[in-house]
Amino acid sequence: MPTRPSSGAPLVVFALATLAWLAMGHDSRAASLQVAPTTITLQARQAAEGLTLSNTGAQTLHAQLRVFRWTQHDGVDRLDATGDVVLSPPMLELAPGARQLVRIVRTGPAPVDREASYRVIVDELPIDAHDASRSGLRLALRYSIPVFLMPVNRPQSDVSRPDASQAQLSATLHARLGGAHPTRFIEIDNTGDAHAQIADLAFVGDDGQRVAVAPGLSGYVLPGQRMRWNLPVTLDLERDAGRDGAFKARINGEPGERTLVLDATAR
């Protein structure tokens, strides 16, 4: 799914395959642009962080980098132009086997009370005319890298914890059901001060039967925002009114699942 400013944007790092047959061949040339890390966090006292681009292929490649403010409105991701964060360099050429460090620089003050979210979009630029003379299938890549700016006001440390000096922000989640079968949905609100990465969202019955709602990496709920996932038609809570269970998900890579507590009137 393409990423466009001010429109729905993907919630995870992804590769957008732009496929075109070139000349008469039928071989495929593997994509060679690699980006690391896949998520970037800038602490309140930190002005910059690095993103490394690598060319693991046998051909020179060109890449363009752009940064956008990442927000969520009415359950949809939105990317908007910003000057809060800049990239250096914004365009580059990578020879085979080469690596390039790109600096992600915060230009203004750090957020005050709540994490701020951005995305760096890395596009492998289209092949040039010389490249197009070769036969094969070219795979162009796009990466979408989440960038989180930590606020100045961090939670108070719990002195009883061994890692008290590393007090963390947290996501506080609430859920509700809406709509009616077969177009019912679950909404998740994040009233905390940090993002929540949602994975393996599912309804788990008391009998242990699991109905996947959004398997794998489901997406993000940014602080102060709400996101929505449609329930599968196989999950009919009205028909199975007597069925007990709970919606569960893994949050921010935690090894265990969290139960998402529904509003009292949710069902």
Secondary structure, DSSP 4 states (H G I P E B T S, - for coil): ----TTS---SS-----B--EETT---EEPP-EEEE-SSEEE-TT--EEEEEEEE-SSS-EEEEEEEEEEEEETTEEEEEE-SSEEEESSEEEE-TT-EEEEEEEE-SPPPSSS-EEEEEEEEEPPP-HHHHTS-EEE-B-EEEEEEEEPPSSPPPP-TTSTTGGG------EEEEEES-TTS-EEEEEE-SSS-EEEEEEEEEETTS-EEEEEEEEEEEE-TT-EEEEEPPTT--TTTTTT--EEEEEEETT-SS-EEEPBPTT--
